[in-house]
Amino acid sequence: MLFFRMIYSMKKAPVMFFFALLAFLPVLSFPVSPSEAYLDAARRVYGTEEFAGYTNTVVTSILKSFKVKKSDGADRPVPGGRIGWHHVDGMRNVRDIGGWNGLPTGRAFRGSEPDCLKKGDTRKYHGLVVTDEGRRVMQEVLKIKTDLDLRSTKECPHPEYSSLGIRLVRVPISAYTNAFTGVKGYAAALRVFADPANYPIYFHCYGGADRTGTLAFLIEGLCGVSETDLSIDYELTSFCASFGVRARNAAKTYPFPQFVARIKEYPGKTLADKIAAYMKTTLGLAPEEIAAIRRNIMDLRGDLSPLISL
């Protein structure tokens, strides 16, 4: 009865109701894994961009509810239970890839498209259009310099310029195992990250889930993010109800597991080494280019080679 009274009294205060709801999460039934429990809980409460600004605060509360200990570091979304979500009006799923395993923030961001085809178009209408306020956040708050658009020209209302009002680099790619066949696209996309003049970079496809998720896995993995954390980062798109659920083991729905398995077939002692080997042997990137990607993402200075085994 108390719970329902709270619901009634908080109709006009959705944020307060949201926090109150967290108190009841421990009594619900969730999977055993702390990370899965966390994601399941987050999917329930993060339904729209309305809560993006509060996500950083509530993540720790959810983790505490499931008694995720410091020793369970691999299952924490990011160190300290923080996620670099950003509310950008007219867009969804925008987040900083920094924070994992010491990756600095403010260097590269991933998320949804900033524009879409007109409603009524015979092709798919996505319904996302960045507003003036959203554009201001991207330019003045996140200070994005380069819009790396992974969509094809057929997906864009104006493929010749960025609706974010910044430099556009369009490199169409396909997701997951296409990274092993569409090598020219992946090589071109990764070379954007090798040039320090492009930073900070915002890279996206439609929802920031599949094509964006594949590229993010390669970039973050190259910089030493663990496979567990890479999988959780991939799953974070599930928070935004607009683009469906992404799960690391859903091989029949999205071939993410197949992609990861193929990457792990490359030589190397660590996942970072294997990704570097993929970039060198399959994509044809030079060792200097691969080292530059890591150096730029990590915001490092000076001659740091060899950064990885090549």
Number of C-alpha atoms within 10 A of each C-alpha: 6 6 10 9 9 14 17 10 10 15 11 10 10 13 14 12 16 17 16 15 14 16 12 11 16 15 8 7 10 16 11 9 12 20 21 16 21 23 23 16 22 20 17 13 18 18 15 13 23 13 18 21 14 17 20 17 13 19 22 18 15 22 22 14 17 18 12 20 12 11 8 11 14 17 21 24 26 20 15 14 20 17 22 18 22 24 19 24 20 19 22 29 27 25 23 20 24 20 19 24 15 13 18 16 17 21 23 24 24 25 26 25 29 27 22 19 19 16 11 8 8 8 11 12 13 16 14 19 19 20 17 14 12 19 21 17 18 23 16 10 12 18 17 24 19 23 26 23 26 26 20 14 14 10 19 19 13 13 16 11 15 19 21 23 15 16 16 18 20 21 20 19 24 20 22 22 18 16 24 17 12 15 16 16 19 25 18 17 21 20 15 19 25 20 13 16 12 20 21 21 24 26 26 27 26 23 25 24 27 21 22 25 28 23 24 23 22 24 23 25 23 26 26 19 20 18 16 15 22 20 20 22 22 22 18 21 27 23 25 23 17 15 16 11 17 21 19 18 13 13 12 9 10 17 17 23 18 17 18 19 11 15 20 17 13 17 16 16 9 16 23 24 22 24 26 30 25 22 24 17 13 17 21 14 18 14 18 11 19 24 21 22 21 23 21 20 26 17 16 12 8 6 9 12 12 10 17 21 15 17
